[in-house]
Amino acid sequence: MARKFIVGGNWKCNPASAKEANSLLKEWKKGLPNVDKSKVDVVICPPALWMSTLGQSIEGLGMEVCSQNVGKTDAGAFTGEWTAGNLLDLGIKWTLIGHSERRTKYGETDADVAEKVGKCQDIGVNVILCIGETLEEREGGKTDEVNKRQLGAVIPKVKDWDKIVIAYEPVWAIGTGKVATPEQAEETQKAIRAYLSQAVSSAVAEKVRIQYGGSVNPENCAELIKQPNIDGFLVGGASLKPSFMDIVSAVGPSKMVEVWPAYASKMEKEGCNQAAIDAFKYNFGVLASGADVMLPESKLDPVESLPTYEKLKVKPDARLLKKTLILKLNGGLGTGMGLDKAKSLLEVTGGNTFLDLIAKQVANMKKEFKTDLKFMLMNSFATSADTLEALKKYTDLGTGSDLEFVQNKAPKVTESDFTPATWEKDSSHEWCPPGHGDLYPAMLGSGTLDKLLKKGYRYMFVSNSDNLGATMDLKILAHFVQSEAPFMMEVAERTDADKKGGHLAQSKAGGGLLLRESAQCPEADEKEFQNTSKYKFFNTNNLWVDLRALKNLYRKYDGALPLPVMKNSKTVDPRDKASTKVLQLETAMGAAIQCFPGASALVIPRTRFAPVKTTNDLLALRSDAYTLTEDFRIVLKEERQGVPPDVKLDGMYKFFDAMEKMIPNGAPSLVGCKKLVVEGEITFAKDVVIKGTVTIKNSSGSCKEVPAGTYEDCTKEL
């Protein structure tokens, strides 16, 4: 039977303050990527008064809190004691019992230890049972005799051996710097297991985990853990140092330890900057550690109310524009719509592409606000050339590094063994964009962040290039500046059309705002994830960032923001489904809301959100449900009351060119449409009007035309 390793950290009455303890836990966090949590359990024993206050931080590291002691009675008049029930009531599921210091300094007997174990067994608290001999007993050849005596007193009290871990602690080696050799430790622990087999059963002896606990440190742990009867360690003084995580990693090493050098070498050869390498290292470390990246209902509260755009009482101030950058994310190729170029080069309306309308929006804002505006794009390695070529005619936008910086690229990860993916047919397939959360490391690594700060820019408004409703709004800018928030997310109220996308929530633990994407929702919570009356707001990806706060955050986190990591399963060649299965590690830029203390959100009108992710969206955007404003925004018409038509096209229209063939005369009228479903191959004639909920079906197998006319709340069979 394979026994899972377990490492305990017994702080005793250390460190001197809770502040020091919190600092230690923060240092430990850096070592988490090197630990595979599926291989090792970790329990930490802080001083009793800190068990609750430090509990959240300890559990946040994927560890559990363990008491250093427990009483031998039930509730009653026992001053200075606490019961097993008290521990469980606080959510503490572990306790040490029988530590040598309790035996030698406080006179605990074998009988006392047995009573305490019995109380824990009655209520279901896990016990790390400490046994071990003194130097005098060892030199007298009594090691086995002592261990058998101490264990023998407890055995009658044990009903569930799954809740018992034995920690063999040679008392003569605790805190003395003396350590049993690996062979000595193995000999004794083998004897303990043999005694359990004789006194209880061979099955119990085989499954019970036995720790070693005598001055374990990073230097000696690797040899000790190789011994077949050593299932982990109970660590004392060494658990008060950052290097404690080296011990944990030696017991349960992650793939990070084994394969990171290969990734580092690959990224350096590719010319990736240090910020890109640091960001991917963080993301890969989360994957390699086996950390739970999901956000279940148990960790969240809904956001009940937020300030709204309509009720803002601020005076717009155009002077703030001199300190503000307008940034558009333009890294998407639109492969989901069958494109091999930047999605922003798609025609939207009146012969204008997304990029054309963005350029005209910027020119209009400069004219309206009578000031120069700083505008930039974050392109990807796949969109940069096409984008710059298309924007050459707009000379006022800028050129080169004044106009763009390029998103980083990240290695794809082989799903089976976490090694860097390779594809000899086309090595470009070994790389992928790391999601729009890469905005932050791309700004840092390209030097753009420092350059902007040096030139006096303080604020950034960022949005997607396919959202033509997201333009500079002086009222929102003034509100953001006056609020002194480091980060603000524009959110909109969710409708049925938005229920499958990410939503805003609050952390139960800390109360701060966070973003939950669909990839972070456990399957069991899917119904609540889509509950738009509970989770009322979604992220529009229109974000406001204080650039100074961003720079300070990078200092705080040593160059890598701890954004939630999402893993997407793909094949290394997206067009070859038989090619190697890989993982693409991605982050979302909106998820940074949980990294900025004091981050806020603002409910905006739906007019500021008109993105195009699919041909469903593009058909709706081209219809008369939207209108092009004088300042070149595409917004829903007033009669839509902020709700876009819900369009569901047949799968054959997933790609842009197929959708174009469906509407040779232009999009049908959708201004009065609630929902349009198309099933089968069709074309729309000129002057087709859709009202209410309409389904159009063609099951003939050949293309048929939808005749001119009005279709209202019906199913039309062709």
Secondary structure, 3 states (H helix, E strand, C coil): CCCCEEEEEECCCCCCCHHHHHHHHHHHHCCHHHECCCCEEEEEECCHHHCCCCHHHHHHCCCEEEECCCCCCCCCCCCCCCCHHHHHHCCCCEEEECCHHHHHHCCCCHHHHHHHHHHHHHHCCEEEEEECCCHHHHHCCCHHHHHHHHHHHHHHHCCCHHHEEEEECCHHHCCCCCCCCHHHHHHHHHHHHHHHHHHCCHHHHHHCEEEECCCCCCCCHHHHCCCCCCCEEEECHHHHCCCHHHHHHHHCECHHHHHHHHHHHHHHHHCCCHHHHHHHHHHHHHHHHCCCCCCCHHHEECCCCCCEHHHCCCCCCHHHHHHEEEEEEECCCCHHHCCCCCHHHCEEECCEEHHHHHHHHHHHHHHHHCCCCEEEEEECCCCHHHHHHHCCCCHHHCCHHHCEEECCCEECEECCCCCECCCCCCHHHHEECCCHHHHHHHHHHCCHHHHHHHCCCCEEEEEECCCCCCCCCHHHHHHHHHHCCCEEEEEEECCHHHCCCCEEEEECCCCCEEEECHHHCCHHHHHHHCCCCCCCEEEEEEEEEEHHHHHHHHHHCCCCCCCCCEEEEEECCCCCCCCCEEEEEECCHHHHHHCCCCCEEEECCHHHCCCCCCHHHHHHHHCCCEEECCCCCEEECHHHCCCCCEEECCHHHCCHHHHHHHCCCCCCEEEEEEEEEEECCEEECCCEEEEEEEEEECCCCCCEEECCEEEEEEEEEC
